[in-house]
Amino acid sequence: MLNRRVYGADHDDQNPGPLPHRTHAELVGGPLNGLLLDIHGWRTEEVDDGVALATELSQWPGGRALYDPRPGEPRTSGPGVSCRFYYSGDTP
């Protein structure tokens, strides 16, 4: 996990990977596939709501890529990758 990039890290950042004491969701599919999203400190309801992440790689440049957890998919607590968010589309 330590060689993966976290969404929002600067491209020229010396260490764009996850911090070992933080909690992350893996982004699956779509334009941000393979990135990690820092969800450390998020409430369960916030994780359940999914996210709309700004990206120039969406169908609409400057738009947002939508990612949601799958209902019933197991999650772990604590640091590391605790869940997955799956691509569900783009929005302007």
C-alpha positions in Angstrom: 0.0 0.0 0.0 2.9 2.4 0.7 3.7 2.9 -3.0 0.2 4.1 -4.0 -0.8 7.7 -4.5 -3.5 9.4 -2.4 -6.1 11.5 -4.2 -5.3 15.2 -3.8 -1.5 14.7 -3.3 0.6 17.0 -5.4 2.2 15.4 -8.5 5.6 16.7 -7.4 5.2 15.7 -3.7 8.1 13.7 -2.5 5.8 11.3 -0.7 2.3 11.2 -2.4 1.5 7.9 -0.7 -0.7 7.1 2.3 0.4 7.7 5.8 0.4 4.4 7.8 -1.7 5.8 10.6 -4.5 7.1 8.4 -7.6 5.3 7.0 -8.2 5.1 3.3 -10.7 4.0 0.7 -9.5 2.5 -2.6 -11.0 4.0 -5.7 -12.1 1.3 -8.2 -12.8 2.0 -11.9 -13.3 5.3 -13.7 -10.7 8.1 -14.1 -9.3 7.8 -10.6 -8.9 4.0 -10.5 -6.2 2.8 -8.2 -5.9 6.0 -6.1 -6.5 6.0 -2.4 -8.9 8.5 -0.7 -8.0 9.6 2.8 -11.2 9.0 4.9 -9.6 9.1 8.3 -12.1 10.5 10.8 -15.1 10.2 8.5 -18.4 9.1 10.2 -20.0 5.9 8.9 -22.8 8.0 7.3 -20.2 10.1 5.4 -18.6 6.9 4.0 -22.0 5.5 3.1 -22.8 8.7 1.1 -19.8 8.2 -1.3 -18.0 11.1 -2.9 -17.9 13.4 -5.9 -14.2 14.1 -6.6 -12.9 16.9 -8.7 -10.8 15.7 -11.7 -9.8 16.9 -15.1 -10.1 13.3 -16.2 -13.8 13.0 -16.0 -16.2 13.2 -19.0 -16.4 16.9 -18.3 -13.0 18.5 -17.7 -13.2 20.2 -14.4 -16.1 18.0 -13.4 -16.4 15.4 -10.8 -16.1 11.6 -10.7 -18.7 9.9 -8.5 -17.6 7.0 -6.3 -19.8 5.0 -3.9 -19.3 2.1 -1.6 -21.3 -1.1 -2.4 -24.0 -1.9 0.2 -23.1 -4.8 2.4 -19.4 -4.9 1.4 -17.3 -5.4 4.5 -15.2 -2.6 6.0 -12.4 -2.8 8.4 -11.7 -0.3 11.1 -8.4 1.4 11.9 -5.5 2.4 9.7 -4.9 1.1 6.2 -7.4 0.5 3.4 -10.7 0.0 5.1 -13.1 -0.1 2.1 -13.6 0.4 -1.6 -15.5 3.1 -3.4 -16.7 2.1 -6.9 -17.0 4.5 -9.9 -20.6 5.3 -10.7 -20.3 8.1 -13.3 -19.4 11.7 -13.9 -21.1 15.0 -13.3 -20.2 18.5 -14.5 
